[in-house]
Amino acid sequence: MDQQHYAASGSRGPVVMDRAEGGSAFLPLSLPRPERIAQIDVPTVEELEGVPYPYILERLAQSGPSLLQSALTSKLAHGSTTLTPPLPTSLLFDFTPASSLNPLTQLPSPPPNYVLAIRPTPTGPNGSSSGSGSILPIHDIIYRTFCAHLPPIPPRAHDLPENALPIISITLPSPGTLPTLNTYLYTQRPDILLSTLLALPSQAGTSRTRADLTNQLASVLNVPELMQRISLVHGVWGNVCALGVADALLWKALDTSWEILVGAVALRQEMREE
């Protein structure tokens, strides 16, 4: 993580020494929000035409966990999970039947119908992202519902084999942290997200106060370890902004985890100075 990135946003928090560069940087006290709130349209999925958006969210909250299990158990039929250009138009997968039933249909959840090919956002002078990328099988309804800034989703060809998933090529600032955001989009569980961001046991993030969690992390982790967790939060935040996710509970979990971690860094520095 480039610590210098933090110096440009928000009010200044604790100073963090960057020994590799021989300088220092400031952590902002809060994560910046996009200037414009992303507007989510009702998903352009034929079978959902005319269905109220709040109803879609409610249904996905119930079926999302079983859909996630279906996506995570889908394995690439052959080849490497690391892609290099030129990208194919589709990939073949082996689908493992989900062990849990969809609570809405009492049937096994359908397998994913697309696969994301994720590469890092270009940073070079030529503005292109030509390096290798990772893949993530998904159900497009999840991403259509929550993400306002998706690339064009190619239609599925009628002659495509059932186990072939069309590729959606996407660039993100933090490809490595997308699985964390992906889990939240499917489950809509801010408590699990907060526990993941802080590396705490499940439910710990909701059963204790922010001050308790800040003190706990400061007492057991050093600054480099805290910075690793801050890097995870920052990566998820960057992807949230890039994808245009405006979910209020997601943003609250990001804000809370950032406040706790920055506070823990400040406490560690105070301990070192005493």
C-alpha positions in Angstrom: 0.0 0.0 0.0 1.3 3.4 -0.9 1.1 5.3 2.4 1.6 8.6 0.7 -1.8 8.3 -0.8 -3.4 9.0 2.6 -1.8 12.5 3.0 -4.1 14.0 0.3 -7.5 13.2 1.9 -9.4 14.2 5.0 -8.3 15.6 8.3 -4.9 14.3 9.4 -4.6 11.6 11.9 -1.5 9.9 13.4 1.8 10.1 11.7 3.0 6.7 10.3 6.7 6.3 9.6 7.6 4.9 6.2 11.0 3.4 6.8 11.4 2.2 3.3 11.3 5.8 2.0 12.8 7.4 5.1 9.8 9.7 5.4 6.4 9.8 7.0 2.8 10.1 6.0 -0.5 11.0 7.7 -3.5 8.7 7.9 -6.8 10.6 7.4 -9.3 10.3 10.3 -12.0 9.2 7.9 -12.4 7.7 4.5 -13.4 10.2 1.7 -16.8 9.7 0.1 -17.4 10.0 -3.6 -18.6 13.5 -4.6 -21.6 12.1 -6.2 -23.7 9.2 -4.8 -23.9 6.3 -7.2 -27.4 5.9 -8.5 -28.6 2.2 -8.9 -31.1 1.5 -11.5 -33.4 -1.5 -11.3 -31.4 -4.4 -12.8 -31.8 -4.8 -16.5 -32.6 -8.4 -16.2 -35.5 -9.5 -18.3 -37.1 -11.7 -15.7 -37.0 -8.9 -13.1 -38.6 -6.2 -15.3 -41.1 -4.3 -13.3 -40.1 -5.8 -10.0 -39.6 -3.1 -7.3 -36.0 -2.5 -6.3 -36.6 -2.9 -2.5 -38.2 -6.3 -3.1 -35.2 -7.4 -5.1 -32.9 -6.4 -2.3 -35.0 -8.3 0.3 -35.0 -11.5 -1.8 -31.3 -11.3 -2.5 -30.6 -11.0 1.2 -32.4 -14.3 1.7 -30.9 -16.2 -1.2 -27.5 -14.5 -1.4 -25.6 -16.8 1.0 -26.6 -20.0 -0.9 -25.8 -18.3 -4.2 -22.4 -17.4 -2.8 -21.7 -21.0 -1.9 -22.6 -22.0 -5.4 -20.2 -19.5 -6.9 -17.3 -20.3 -4.5 -17.6 -24.1 -5.2 -17.4 -23.6 -9.0 -13.9 -24.5 -10.2 -12.2 -23.8 -13.5 -12.4 -27.0 -15.6 -8.8 -26.6 -16.9 -6.1 -24.1 -17.2 -4.8 -21.5 -14.8 -6.9 -19.1 -12.7 -4.5 -16.3 -13.7 -5.4 -14.9 -17.1 -3.1 -13.1 -19.5 -4.1 -11.1 -22.6 -5.6 -11.7 -25.0 -8.6 -12.8 -22.9 -11.0 -15.5 -24.2 -14.7 -14.7 -24.4 -15.7 -17.5 -22.0 -14.2 -20.1 -19.6 -15.4 -23.6 -18.9 -16.2 -24.5 -15.2 -17.0 -27.5 -13.2 -20.1 -26.8 -11.0 -20.5 -28.5 -7.6 -24.1 -28.8 -6.4 -24.6 -26.6 -3.4 -25.0 -28.5 -0.1 -27.6 -26.0 1.1 -30.9 -25.2 -0.6 -32.0 -21.8 -1.7 -34.5 -20.7 1.0 -36.8 -19.1 -1.6 -37.1 -22.1 -3.9 -36.1 -25.1 -1.7 -33.9 -26.1 -4.6 -30.1 -26.1 -5.1 -29.0 -22.6 -6.0 -28.1 -22.0 -9.7 -24.5 -21.9 -10.6 -22.8 -18.6 -11.5 -23.6 -17.3 -15.0 -20.6 -15.0 -15.6 -17.0 -14.8 -14.5 -15.1 -11.6 -13.7 -11.6 -11.2 -15.2 -10.1 -8.6 -12.8 -6.9 -6.6 -13.5 -5.5 -3.7 -11.6 -6.5 -0.2 -12.6 -3.9 1.3 -15.0 -1.3 3.5 -13.3 1.4 3.8 -16.0 1.8 6.7 -18.5 0.1 4.7 -21.3 -3.1 4.3 -19.3 -3.5 0.6 -20.2 -3.8 -2.5 -18.0 -2.2 -5.3 -20.0 -0.9 -7.4 -17.2 -2.2 -10.7 -15.9 -5.5 -10.9 -13.9 -7.5 -13.1 -11.6 -10.9 -14.6 -12.1 -14.1 -14.7 -9.9 -17.3 -16.6 -10.9 -20.4 -14.5 -10.1 -24.1 -14.3 -10.5 -24.7 -11.1 -12.5 -27.9 -10.2 -10.7 -25.8 -9.5 -7.5 -23.5 -7.0 -9.3 -26.3 -5.5 -11.4 -28.2 -4.8 -8.1 -25.4 -3.2 -6.1 -22.9 -1.7 -8.6 -23.7 1.4 -10.5 -20.4 1.4 -12.4 -20.2 -1.9 -14.2 -18.6 -2.4 -17.6 -20.9 -3.6 -20.3 -22.1 -7.2 -19.6 -21.9 -9.3 -22.8 -25.1 -11.2 -23.7 -24.8 -15.0 -23.3 -24.6 -16.7 -26.7 -27.4 -19.3 -27.3 -24.9 -21.9 -28.5 -22.6 -21.5 -25.4 -22.2 -24.8 -23.4 -24.0 -24.7 -20.1 -20.8 -24.9 -18.1 -19.2 -22.0 -20.1 -19.2 -18.6 -18.3 -18.9 -15.4 -20.4 -16.1 -13.2 -19.3 -16.7 -9.6 -17.9 -13.4 -7.8 -18.1 -12.9 -5.2 -15.3 -10.1 -3.1 -13.8 -10.1 -2.3 -10.1 -7.7 -0.4 -7.8 -7.4 -3.5 -5.5 -8.1 -6.8 -7.2 -6.8 -8.7 -4.2 -9.5 -7.4 -1.9 -12.5 -8.0 -4.2 -13.3 -11.4 -2.6 -14.0 -9.5 0.7 -16.4 -7.1 -1.0 -17.9 -10.0 -3.1 -18.8 -11.8 0.1 -20.6 -8.8 1.4 -22.5 -8.2 -1.8 -23.9 -11.7 -1.6 -24.6 -11.9 2.1 -25.4 -8.3 3.0 -23.9 -9.0 6.5 -22.0 -5.9 7.8 -21.1 -7.7 11.0 -19.2 -10.4 9.1 -17.5 -7.7 7.0 -16.4 -5.7 10.0 -15.0 -8.8 11.7 -13.1 -9.6 8.5 -11.7 -6.1 8.1 -10.5 -6.1 11.7 -9.5 -9.8 11.7 -11.7 -10.5 14.7 -13.9 -13.5 15.6 -17.3 -13.4 14.1 -19.8 -11.2 16.1 -16.9 -9.6 18.0 -17.3 -6.4 16.0 -20.9 -5.9 17.1 -20.7 -7.0 20.7 -18.1 -4.5 21.9 -17.7 -0.7 21.7 -15.4 1.0 19.3 -13.2 2.1 22.2 -12.9 -1.5 23.4 -12.0 -2.7 20.0 -9.5 0.1 19.5 -7.8 -0.7 22.8 -7.8 -4.4 22.1 -6.1 -4.1 18.7 -3.6 -1.6 20.0 -2.6 -4.0 22.8 -2.0 -7.0 20.6 -0.8 -5.7 17.2 2.1 -3.5 16.3 2.0 -0.7 13.8 3.0 -2.8 10.7 0.3 -5.3 11.6 -2.3 -2.6 12.0 -1.2 -1.1 8.6 -1.8 -4.5 6.9 -5.4 -4.3 8.1 -5.7 -0.6 7.1 -4.4 -1.7 3.7 -7.3 -4.2 3.4 -9.9 -1.6 4.4 -8.4 0.9 1.9 -8.5 -1.7 -0.9 -12.1 -2.5 -0.3 -12.9 1.2 -0.1 -11.2 1.8 -3.5 -13.2 -1.0 -5.1 -16.4 0.2 -3.6 -15.8 3.7 -5.1 -14.8 2.2 -8.4 -17.9 0.0 -8.7 -20.3 2.7 -7.4 -21.6 0.8 -4.4 -23.8 3.1 -2.3 -25.0 0.6 0.3 -25.3 2.5 3.6 -24.5 -0.5 5.9 -21.4 -1.3 3.8 -20.1 2.3 4.2 -20.8 2.2 7.9 -18.7 -0.9 8.3 -15.8 0.7 6.3 -16.0 3.9 8.4 -16.1 2.0 11.7 -13.2 -0.2 10.8 -11.1 2.7 9.6 -11.8 4.7 12.7 -10.9 1.8 15.0 -7.7 1.0 13.1 -6.5 4.6 12.9 -7.2 5.0 16.6 -5.3 1.8 17.3 -2.3 3.2 15.4 -2.4 6.4 17.4 -2.5 4.4 20.7 0.5 2.3 19.7 2.4 5.5 18.9 1.5 6.9 22.3 2.7 3.7 24.0 6.0 4.0 22.1 6.5 7.6 23.2 5.8 6.9 26.9 
